[in-house]
Amino acid sequence: MREEITIWQKLIRSELVNNLSESFLSEFSEPLFSGRLLRSSLLGYLCDFSKSENFINSALAVEFIHSASLLHDDVIDGAFFRRHAETLWKQKGIPASILSGDYLVTLAFGKVVKTENLAICAQFSDSLQKVCALEAKQDLEAETEKTIEKSLEIAEGKTGELFGFTAFASTTDTSNAQTFYRAGLKLGTAYQLADDLADAFGNSDEIGKTLGTDQKSGKLTILSAGATFEDVREIIKELINEALVLFAEVGVLKQAENYLNDLFYPAIELLIGESND
């Protein structure tokens, strides 16, 4: 891994933990933020690891929201472990996990406000609304007609939106910000589809979290909509290629390729057993 991303990730982890240093969540900060930081790292690569306060605040915001969503998801799914550790709700109870997630959401909005950038604030709010709406839609439509189109919409909303916001926040060029957003959206959707495959076919011990929850709950995913493993692999590749085309349009193709090779493809490989071949 490149020295720059190692420094960037240490900075982001340190700032995340520091924000909880005097809170009731301080003892849980290590497992909360022990993930790959795929979203905030995308921002780091695209902004060439600039330490601008706005970039740092946006990166922290997206990681706080992501962590909050995991705390809530683990309760909803009844997941016993994540990142090779017992989930917070299993340790401290359901109310503690839900309320802790809510607290992280408030921290996220506080970081976004600190950017003093109305466009970033608006995009963050819009992306978070879509995340919540699509999470709810996945449960509400569990028993309705299952189509691949609907499942892709859900994948885009659940995970694509935070990647989209991260890419949006990585540029100061407002004329190209929506292109950055669309590229990030595609990468995030690809990652969610890989996660859906892992939930159905993965090894819990290797991946480090409770799997099989989608089928158990009857959630609409691309697999329950009728797609095969190979179908989904091809869609993932197509989404990544489409993202690269968009990144090329805004002049950050090399940064995006470095991100994919250093972090994104290894993460996909862990989930579905292959990277970019």
Secondary structure by P-SEA (a helix, b strand, c coil): ccaaaaaaaaaaaaaaaaaaccccccccccccccccaaaaaaaaaaacccccaaaaaaaaaaaaaaaaaaaaaaaaaccccccccccccccccaaaaaaaaaaaaaaaaaaaaaaccaaaaaaaaaaaaaaaaaaaaaaaaccccccaaaaaaaaaaacaaaaaaaaaaccccccaaaaaaaaaaaaaaaaaaaaaaaacccccccccccccccccccccccccccccaaaaaaaaaaaaaaaaaaaaaacaaaaaaaaaaccaaaaaaaacccccc
